[in-house]
Amino acid sequence: MTPTGPCNAPDVVDVVALGESMVTFLPSRPGRLADVPSFDRGIGGAESNVACVLASAGHTVRWVSRVGDDPFGDHLVEAIGGYGVDVAHVRRDPDRPTGIYFRTAGDRATDAHEVAYYRAGSAASAMSVTDPDPAAVRAGRVLHLSGITPALSASCLDLMRELTARRPARPLVSFDVNHRPGLWGDTDAPKVLRDLARGADLVFVGQDEAWGLHSAEAVRAALPEPDVLVVKQGAAGATVFEKRDVTFVPAPRVDVVAEVGAGDAFAAGFLSATLRALPVRDRLRHGHLMAAAALTVPGDHATPPSREHADRLAALDDAAWGRLRLGPGWTEEAQRADEEVRTP
């Protein structure tokens, strides 16, 4: 499936990503949050992560959100804009703060992992069907959303229902389920997220977050409506359902530094290849490669492979792809090698 969107609009971009971003405080060393003496500042947010990776990969991208009229809001707008993302449609809220969170250095999959969110009543939670500007949100070939936004507030849920409603001439709607149980309280999150996903054209969902369903086929049976369904299966790989076709592509072996931001990077890689109308196998491989870049750094943001390098790896035959192993620094090493080849 190739996105069409309002390609003749004067303000069109490849992707509009809507959602909350927060200032992230990353520990200076492993250990409990109570024991860590200092933190390094970063940025984090599922949709803005996707926006930054896509912009780094050469796409035109807009991030739409709200942040506080405070120094943390300044930092987010400047940092995300520094990746080449259009931040002109980020609203500044004089009454509500920018969200922040702290996390431990450990893998999210372990019981020792801790996250402390300070986002209740944040500026982004005030998004609604009347804010942001509908024209700014829909002026893209792809509109990328996630299941985090509807958990922020009732008005954010209303906005998400509006944006995933099937209407003529809308952009291709991409939805990453991103089920975060801690954000939902007593709300029936699985039902809400399934309903939103059914309105999207392209859906990403991790098999580990798919409401207790234990196979990619079961996830597809629960979500038959999206034209394209991507079921992420961790280190094993990912399966795409598109019309009657089912395609599985294994993930390359990766020497993991931290499992943070990999899902967002995968979505960005898949969307980038979709915008380029690449075959489904290559869309999955580009997703895996972007995820591998994120997995081999400690924070949410990694240097992605160049488009040329990613295309070369995505074109490998199955045997060579199966032998691929990626470790820390692999994207930088490839960039240096490419520069040496280009230098006379």
C-alpha positions as CSV (number, residue, x, y, z in Angstrom):
1,M,0.0,0.0,0.0
2,T,1.4,3.4,-1.0
3,P,0.0,6.5,0.8
4,T,-1.7,9.1,-1.4
5,G,-2.8,11.9,0.9
6,P,-3.4,15.5,-0.1
7,C,-0.4,15.5,-2.4
8,N,-1.4,18.7,-4.2
9,A,-1.8,20.7,-1.0
10,P,0.8,23.6,-0.7
11,D,1.7,22.7,2.8
12,V,2.0,18.9,2.4
13,V,4.6,16.9,4.2
14,D,5.4,13.2,4.1
15,V,4.4,12.5,7.7
16,V,2.5,14.3,10.4
17,A,3.1,12.8,13.9
18,L,0.7,13.8,16.7
19,G,1.3,13.0,20.3
20,E,3.0,14.0,23.6
21,S,6.7,14.2,24.0
22,M,8.3,14.6,27.4
23,V,11.7,15.5,28.8
24,T,13.4,12.2,29.8
25,F,15.9,11.9,32.7
26,L,18.2,9.0,32.1
27,P,20.3,7.6,35.0
28,S,24.0,8.1,35.1
29,R,24.5,4.5,36.2
30,P,22.4,1.4,36.8
31,G,20.4,1.0,39.9
32,R,17.2,1.9,41.6
33,L,15.9,5.4,41.0
34,A,16.2,5.9,44.8
35,D,20.0,5.2,44.5
36,V,20.9,7.0,41.3
37,P,22.8,10.2,42.1
38,S,22.4,12.0,38.8
39,F,20.6,12.0,35.5
40,D,21.2,13.0,31.9
41,R,18.5,14.9,30.1
42,G,16.9,13.6,26.9
43,I,13.7,13.6,25.0
44,G,11.1,10.9,24.7
45,G,7.7,10.4,23.1
46,A,6.5,7.6,20.8
47,E,5.3,9.9,18.0
48,S,8.1,12.4,18.2
49,N,10.6,9.5,18.2
50,V,9.1,8.4,14.9
51,A,9.2,12.0,13.6
52,C,12.9,12.4,14.4
53,V,13.9,9.1,12.8
54,L,12.0,9.9,9.7
55,A,13.5,13.4,9.4
56,S,16.9,11.9,9.9
57,A,16.2,9.5,7.0
58,G,15.4,12.5,4.7
59,H,11.6,12.8,4.9
60,T,9.6,15.9,5.5
61,V,7.9,15.6,8.9
62,R,5.8,17.7,11.2
63,W,5.3,17.1,14.9
64,V,2.0,18.4,16.3
65,S,1.5,18.6,20.0
66,R,1.3,20.9,23.1
67,V,4.0,21.7,25.6
68,G,4.2,24.0,28.5
69,D,5.4,27.6,28.2
70,D,8.4,26.6,30.3
71,P,12.1,25.7,29.9
72,F,11.3,22.0,29.4
73,G,8.9,23.0,26.6
74,D,11.7,25.1,25.1
75,H,14.0,22.1,25.2
76,L,11.6,19.7,23.5
77,V,10.8,22.2,20.7
78,E,14.4,23.0,20.1
79,A,15.7,19.4,20.3
80,I,13.0,17.9,18.1
81,G,13.3,20.8,15.6
82,G,17.0,20.1,15.6
83,Y,16.4,16.8,13.8
84,G,14.8,18.7,11.0
85,V,11.2,18.2,12.1
86,D,8.7,21.0,11.5
87,V,7.6,22.2,15.0
88,A,5.7,25.3,13.9
89,H,2.4,23.7,14.9
90,V,3.4,22.9,18.5
91,R,1.2,25.0,20.9
92,R,2.7,26.5,24.0
93,D,0.4,26.3,27.0
94,P,0.8,29.0,29.7
95,D,-1.2,27.1,32.3
96,R,-0.1,23.5,32.1
97,P,3.4,22.1,32.3
98,T,5.5,20.0,30.0
99,G,5.5,16.4,31.0
100,I,8.7,14.8,32.3
101,Y,9.7,11.3,33.4
102,F,12.6,9.4,35.0
103,R,13.6,5.8,34.2
104,T,16.2,3.3,35.3
105,A,19.0,2.2,32.9
106,G,17.8,-1.4,32.9
107,D,15.8,-3.3,30.2
108,R,12.1,-2.5,30.3
109,A,11.4,-6.2,30.2
110,T,12.9,-6.9,33.6
111,D,11.1,-6.5,37.0
112,A,13.9,-4.2,38.1
113,H,12.9,-1.5,35.5
114,E,11.3,1.6,37.0
115,V,9.6,4.5,35.4
116,A,8.4,7.6,37.2
117,Y,6.0,9.8,35.2
118,Y,5.2,13.4,36.0
119,R,2.7,14.0,33.2
120,A,-0.8,14.3,34.9
121,G,-2.4,17.5,33.8
122,S,0.4,18.1,31.2
123,A,0.0,20.6,28.3
124,A,-0.4,17.7,25.9
125,S,-3.3,16.2,27.8
126,A,-5.3,19.3,26.9
127,M,-5.3,18.4,23.2
128,S,-8.9,18.1,21.8
129,V,-10.9,18.0,18.7
130,T,-10.7,21.8,18.5
131,D,-6.9,21.9,19.2
132,P,-4.7,21.4,17.2
133,D,-5.4,22.9,13.9
134,P,-7.1,20.2,11.7
135,A,-5.5,21.5,8.5
136,A,-2.0,21.2,10.0
137,V,-2.8,17.7,11.3
138,R,-4.2,16.4,8.0
139,A,-1.6,18.0,5.6
140,G,0.5,14.9,5.2
141,R,0.7,11.8,3.1
142,V,0.7,9.9,6.4
143,L,-0.8,10.8,9.8
144,H,1.0,8.8,12.5
145,L,-0.7,8.3,15.9
146,S,-0.3,6.0,18.8
147,G,-2.3,4.4,21.6
148,I,-0.6,6.5,24.2
149,T,-2.4,9.7,23.3
150,P,-6.0,8.5,24.1
151,A,-4.8,7.5,27.6
152,L,-3.9,11.0,28.5
153,S,-7.4,12.5,28.9
154,A,-11.0,12.3,27.8
155,S,-10.4,15.1,25.3
156,C,-7.4,13.3,23.8
157,L,-9.5,10.2,23.4
158,D,-12.1,12.3,21.6
159,L,-9.4,13.7,19.3
160,M,-8.1,10.2,18.5
161,R,-11.6,9.0,17.7
162,E,-12.0,11.9,15.3
163,L,-8.7,11.3,13.6
164,T,-9.3,7.6,13.1
165,A,-12.8,7.9,11.8
166,R,-12.9,6.7,8.2
167,R,-13.6,9.7,6.0
168,P,-13.0,10.5,2.3
169,A,-9.7,12.2,1.3
170,R,-8.0,11.7,4.6
171,P,-4.3,10.9,4.7
172,L,-3.1,7.3,5.3
173,V,-3.6,6.8,9.0
174,S,-0.9,4.9,10.8
175,F,-1.6,3.7,14.3
176,D,0.9,2.1,16.7
177,V,-1.1,0.4,19.5
178,N,1.6,1.1,22.1
179,H,-0.5,-0.3,25.0
180,R,0.9,1.2,28.3
181,P,-1.2,-0.4,31.0
182,G,0.0,2.0,33.7
183,L,-1.6,5.0,31.9
184,W,-5.1,3.6,31.7
185,G,-6.2,3.0,35.2
186,D,-9.6,1.2,35.3
187,T,-10.4,2.1,31.7
188,D,-11.0,-0.9,29.3
189,A,-7.9,-0.1,27.4
190,P,-8.0,-3.2,25.1
191,K,-11.4,-2.3,23.8
192,V,-10.6,1.3,23.3
193,L,-7.3,0.5,21.5
194,R,-8.9,-2.1,19.3
195,D,-11.7,0.3,18.2
196,L,-9.1,3.0,17.3
197,A,-6.9,0.4,15.4
198,R,-9.9,-0.7,13.4
199,G,-10.2,2.9,12.0
200,A,-6.6,3.0,10.9
201,D,-5.2,2.0,7.5
202,L,-1.8,0.8,8.8
203,V,-1.5,-0.7,12.3
204,F,1.6,-1.7,14.3
205,V,1.1,-4.0,17.3
206,G,3.5,-6.0,19.4
207,Q,2.4,-9.6,19.9
208,D,3.2,-9.1,23.6
209,E,0.7,-6.2,23.9
210,A,-2.0,-7.8,21.8
211,W,-4.6,-8.5,24.5
212,G,-3.5,-12.0,25.3
213,L,-3.5,-13.2,21.7
214,H,-0.7,-15.7,21.1
215,S,-0.2,-15.7,17.4
216,A,0.0,-13.2,14.6
217,E,-3.0,-14.9,12.9
218,A,-5.1,-14.4,16.0
219,V,-4.2,-10.7,16.1
220,R,-5.2,-10.4,12.4
221,A,-8.5,-12.2,13.2
222,A,-9.1,-9.5,15.9
223,L,-8.2,-6.7,13.6
224,P,-9.4,-7.5,10.1
225,E,-10.2,-3.9,9.1
226,P,-6.8,-2.3,8.6
227,D,-5.4,-2.6,5.0
228,V,-2.0,-3.4,6.5
229,L,-1.4,-5.0,9.9
230,V,2.2,-5.3,11.2
231,V,2.6,-7.7,14.1
232,K,6.0,-7.3,15.8
233,Q,7.3,-10.5,17.3
234,G,10.3,-9.3,19.3
235,A,13.7,-10.8,18.4
236,A,12.0,-13.4,16.2
237,G,10.9,-10.8,13.6
238,A,7.6,-9.4,12.3
239,T,4.7,-10.4,10.2
240,V,2.7,-8.2,7.8
241,F,-0.9,-8.9,6.7
242,E,-1.8,-7.0,3.5
243,K,-4.9,-8.0,1.7
244,R,-4.6,-11.8,1.3
245,D,-0.8,-11.9,1.6
246,V,1.1,-12.8,4.8
247,T,4.8,-12.0,5.0
248,F,7.2,-12.9,7.8
249,V,10.7,-11.5,7.9
250,P,13.1,-12.5,10.7
251,A,14.9,-9.8,12.6
252,P,18.7,-9.7,12.3
253,R,20.8,-10.6,15.4
254,V,21.5,-7.6,17.5
255,D,23.8,-7.0,20.4
256,V,21.3,-5.1,22.5
257,V,22.4,-2.1,24.6
258,A,18.9,-1.0,25.7
259,E,15.4,-2.0,24.5
260,V,14.2,1.6,24.4
261,G,12.7,3.3,21.4
262,A,13.1,0.2,19.2
263,G,9.3,-0.1,18.4
264,D,9.2,3.6,17.4
265,A,12.3,3.2,15.2
266,F,10.7,0.1,13.6
267,A,7.6,2.0,12.8
268,A,9.7,4.8,11.3
269,G,11.7,2.4,9.1
270,F,8.5,0.7,7.9
271,L,6.8,4.0,7.1
272,S,9.9,5.3,5.3
273,A,9.9,2.3,3.0
274,T,6.1,2.6,2.6
275,L,6.5,6.2,1.4
276,R,9.0,4.9,-1.1
277,A,6.6,2.2,-2.3
278,L,9.1,-0.6,-1.5
279,P,8.0,-4.2,-1.5
280,V,6.7,-5.6,1.7
281,R,9.8,-7.7,2.5
282,D,12.0,-4.5,2.2
283,R,9.5,-2.5,4.3
284,L,9.9,-5.1,7.1
285,R,13.7,-5.2,6.7
286,H,13.9,-1.4,6.9
287,G,11.9,-1.5,10.1
288,H,14.2,-4.1,11.6
289,L,17.3,-2.1,10.6
290,M,16.0,1.1,12.2
291,A,15.0,-0.9,15.3
292,A,18.6,-2.3,15.4
293,A,20.0,1.2,15.4
294,A,17.8,2.1,18.4
295,L,18.6,-1.2,20.2
296,T,22.4,-0.6,20.1
297,V,22.4,2.8,21.9
298,P,21.4,3.6,25.5
299,G,18.8,6.3,24.8
300,D,15.6,6.7,22.7
301,H,17.5,8.3,19.7
302,A,20.1,6.7,17.6
303,T,21.9,7.6,14.4
304,P,20.0,5.8,11.7
305,P,21.7,4.0,8.9
306,S,22.0,6.0,5.7
307,R,19.3,5.3,3.1
308,E,22.0,3.8,0.8
309,H,23.4,1.5,3.5
310,A,19.9,0.4,4.6
311,D,18.9,-0.3,1.0
312,R,22.0,-2.4,0.5
313,L,21.3,-4.5,3.6
314,A,17.6,-4.8,2.8
315,A,18.5,-6.2,-0.6
316,L,20.6,-9.0,0.8
317,D,19.5,-12.5,-0.1
318,D,17.9,-14.5,2.6
319,A,21.0,-16.4,3.6
320,A,23.1,-13.2,3.9
321,W,20.3,-11.5,5.8
322,G,20.2,-14.5,8.2
323,R,23.9,-14.1,8.9
324,L,23.6,-10.4,9.6
325,R,24.7,-9.3,13.1
326,L,24.6,-5.7,14.3
327,G,26.3,-4.2,17.4
328,P,26.9,-0.9,19.0
329,G,28.3,1.7,16.5
330,W,27.3,-0.2,13.4
331,T,25.6,2.8,11.8
332,E,28.5,5.1,12.4
333,E,31.0,2.6,11.1
334,A,29.0,2.3,7.9
335,Q,28.8,6.1,7.5
336,R,32.6,6.3,7.9
337,A,33.1,3.6,5.3
338,D,30.8,5.4,2.9
339,E,32.6,8.7,3.4
340,E,36.0,7.0,2.7
341,V,34.6,5.5,-0.6
342,R,33.4,9.0,-1.6
343,T,36.6,10.7,-0.7
344,P,39.0,10.9,-3.8
